[in-house]
């Protein structure tokens, strides 16, 4: 996933970076949801594994209990 531009961490408004939960990825792009789905599906297929993929567009987020990335 990371080779396709997806990240396992996210930067909060406070400037800190937090690790995402297992299996969660984020990508910042101006491409639409279908393009992101294609990239995610391609990344999964390249591993020979299967995955359930759920794409959302986010304008804000809130979290609790994420581990700060060192």
N, C-alpha and C positions, 0 to 999 in steps of 0.2 A: 504494500500500500504506500509506504513512504517513497518508494522509487517512482510512484505515479503522482507525487505531490501532496499526498495526504499526510497529516501530522498526528502524532500521539499525545500532543500537549496543546494547551490553549493559554493565551495571555489574557489576564484579567485587567479590568480598568485600573487596578492598583499597580500595574506594571509587573506583577509577579506572574510566573508561568507555572501552570499546573498540569500534571499528568492526567490524561483521560482514563476512564475505566477500561478494563480489558475489552477488546473488540470494538471500541469507539474510536473514530477518526474524525478529523476536521480538515476541510480544505477551504481556502479563501479564493474565490474566483468570480469573474464576471460572466462565466459560462452558465447556461441554464441547468436545471435539474437533470434533464435527459443526458447531457454531456457528462455530468458528474456520475450518473448511474453507469454510463458506458465505461468510464475510467475505472470505477470501483469494480464492476463486473469483470473487466479485463484483468485487473490486478488479482482478483480471486482466482479466475480461471488459470492464470499463469502459475499458481501454486499447485494446481491439480486438486484442490479442495473445493468444497461447496460452502456457501454462506448465505444467510438471510441478510438482505441489504435494504436499508430504509434511509431514504434521502429526505432531508428537510432544508428549507431556507430559514435562516435565523437572523433576526434583527437585534435581539438582545438575549441574554442568558443569565442564569443564576445557578450557583452550585453550593454544595456543602460537603465537606469531608474529603475533597480532592487532595492528593499529596502534592506538595510543592516540588517542582522539578529542580534538581540541584545542578 
